[in-house]
Amino acid sequence: MKSLSLARALALLVPVLMLGGAYGFQYLGGLHPCEMCWWQRYPHMVAIPLALIAYATRGRACVSALLAGLAGLAVGISGLI
């Protein structure tokens, strides 16, 4: 169970921090994103709701693990882009 809690936390924190950094550089730093930077944001935008739903369904371990895994997959896809 402890590893599932860690997976849920990472599935939420990683995309939140990555998008927060990207938007910080864009709006606070004045750096305009290139087209590939936009493409990399979309999987993170998908991962956040998946991770939140994984937290909401933590009473059902199988569903929560599946959603956390899908969120992790979305983060991995962003890395591949």
C-alpha positions as CSV (number, residue, x, y, z in Angstrom):
1,M,0.0,0.0,0.0
2,K,2.8,2.4,0.7
3,S,4.1,2.1,-2.8
4,L,0.6,2.9,-4.2
5,S,0.5,6.0,-2.0
6,L,3.9,7.1,-3.3
7,A,2.8,6.4,-6.9
8,R,-0.3,8.6,-6.5
9,A,1.8,11.4,-4.9
10,L,4.3,11.3,-7.7
11,A,1.6,11.0,-10.4
12,L,0.2,14.3,-9.1
13,L,3.3,16.2,-8.0
14,V,5.4,15.7,-11.1
15,P,3.0,17.2,-13.6
16,V,1.9,20.0,-11.3
17,L,5.5,21.0,-10.8
18,M,6.4,20.7,-14.4
19,L,3.5,22.8,-15.6
20,G,4.0,25.2,-12.8
21,G,7.6,25.7,-13.9
22,A,6.6,26.0,-17.6
23,Y,4.0,28.6,-16.8
24,G,6.3,30.4,-14.5
25,F,9.0,30.7,-17.2
26,Q,6.3,31.8,-19.6
27,Y,4.5,34.4,-17.6
28,L,7.0,35.5,-15.0
29,G,10.2,35.0,-17.1
30,G,8.8,36.3,-20.3
31,L,9.9,33.2,-22.3
32,H,7.5,32.3,-25.0
33,P,7.1,28.5,-25.5
34,C,7.9,26.9,-28.8
35,E,5.4,24.5,-30.5
36,M,7.1,21.4,-29.0
37,C,6.8,22.9,-25.5
38,W,3.1,23.2,-26.0
39,W,2.9,19.5,-27.1
40,Q,4.8,18.5,-23.9
41,R,2.2,20.3,-21.8
42,Y,-0.8,18.4,-23.0
43,P,0.1,15.0,-21.4
44,H,0.7,16.8,-18.1
45,M,-2.7,18.4,-18.4
46,V,-4.2,14.9,-18.8
47,A,-2.1,13.4,-15.9
48,I,-3.3,15.8,-13.3
49,P,-7.0,14.9,-13.4
50,L,-6.1,11.2,-13.6
51,A,-4.0,11.5,-10.5
52,L,-6.7,13.5,-8.7
53,I,-9.2,10.7,-9.6
54,A,-6.7,8.2,-8.3
55,Y,-6.7,10.0,-5.0
56,A,-10.5,10.1,-5.0
57,T,-10.7,6.3,-5.5
58,R,-8.0,5.3,-3.0
59,G,-10.6,3.1,-1.3
60,R,-10.5,0.8,-4.3
61,A,-6.8,-0.1,-4.8
62,C,-7.1,-1.6,-8.3
63,V,-8.8,1.4,-9.8
64,S,-6.5,3.8,-8.0
65,A,-3.4,1.9,-9.2
66,L,-4.7,1.9,-12.7
67,L,-5.4,5.6,-12.7
68,A,-2.0,6.4,-11.1
69,G,-0.3,4.2,-13.7
70,L,-2.1,6.0,-16.6
71,A,-1.1,9.3,-15.1
72,G,2.5,8.1,-15.0
73,L,2.2,6.9,-18.6
74,A,1.0,10.4,-19.6
75,V,4.1,11.9,-17.9
76,G,6.3,9.5,-19.7
77,I,4.7,10.4,-23.0
78,S,5.5,14.0,-22.3
79,G,9.1,13.0,-21.8
80,L,9.2,11.1,-25.1
81,I,7.9,14.2,-26.9
